[in-house]
Amino acid sequence: MGQSAPNRGDGGADWRAIAAFLVLAFGWSWAFWVPKALAGLGVLDGVPVLPELGAFGPTVAAFVLVAYANGVTGVRRLLGRAVQVDYPVRWLAVALLLPVGVVAVALAVASATGTVPSYPWAGTPIVLPIAFVFIFFLGGPVQEEFGWRGYLLDPLQNRLGATVAGLAIGLVWAVWHLPLFYIPSQTIYYNIPLFGFFVSTAFLSVLHTWLYNNTNRSLLPALLFHTAFNWANGMFPVLESDPASLTLLVMLAAATVAVVAYWGPSTLSRPRSRSDATV
C-alpha cells in the first residue's frame, strides 16, 4: 500500500511525509487539548469532557503513516524496534542512569541551598516502581516516541544531520506541548516558564538522537530515557526549587555539549566495532 520508505525511515522520508506526520500528530493531540486550554483561559464554556488520549498524537500519526506506506509489515517492524536489543546493553544503562544522575545533582544543589522539594511518594516507596511502569506506558514515552524518534527523526537527520535534526525535533516537541501550559489540571506544565521548558526539551532531544544513533535505531533506549527523565522529575520534583531547576538545565546543556563534541555533530555516533555487534 503506497511506496516503501526510502533511506532509513519507516514511513517515507520526503518532506510530504514529514508534513503529514506533523499535521496528524498535532491535529490529534490539539483536538483534545486546545478546547481545554481555551476553557482554562476563559474563552470557552461548557467544554465536553474528553478522554485523556491527546498525548498519543505522535504515536498514532506514526502508525497511521507507516501502515499507509508499508502495510502490516511496516507496523510490525516499527513495533519490533521497541524491543530491539542488537547493541551493547551498556546503552540501556546510560538511558536509565543519565536522567537520574542529572536530577540527583540538581537535588544535591537543592539540599545545599535549603530548597529541598516535597516528595509525592514519601511514606509509600512502593509507589516508585509502580510510577515508573505507569509513566512508561501512559506518561509520555509510548505515547510519543514511536513518532518523534520512530518516524520523524530519520528523515530529518538524513537531510539536516543528527544534531540539527535533534534540535528541530526538540522545538517541534516543545511547541506540541503548548496547550498543556494553559490547562489548570496539567499541574506539571501549567504556568511554568516556557523558556526553560523549550531549552531543556531541545537538549533532551539531542540526547535522544545520540542514544538512537548508537543503538542501531532501536526505540527501547529512547523509551527508557524518556521514562527515566519523567520519572525522576516526577518523583523528585526539582522544578520546585529555582537553584535546582537552573542546575538541571546546566547539566543537560553540559551533557549535550559533551556528546556533540565527542561523537561529532553530524552523526552523534561512531562506527561500531566488531565486538559491539552483539549484546
Secondary structure, 3 states (H helix, E strand, C coil): CCCCCCCCCCCCCCHHHHHHHHHHHHHHHHHHHHHHHHHHCCCCCCCCCCCCCHHHHHHHHHHHHHHHHHHHHHHHHHHHCCCCCCCCCHHHHHHHHHHHHHHHHHHHHHHHCCCCCCCCCCCCCCHHHHHHHHHHHHCCHHHHHHHHHHHHHHHHHHHHCHHHHHHHHHHHHHHHCHHHHHCCCCCCCCCCCHHHHHHHHHHHHHHHHHHHHCCCCCCHHHHHHHHHHHHHHHHCCHHHCHHHHHHHHHHHHHHHHHHHHHHCCCCCCCCCCHHHCCC
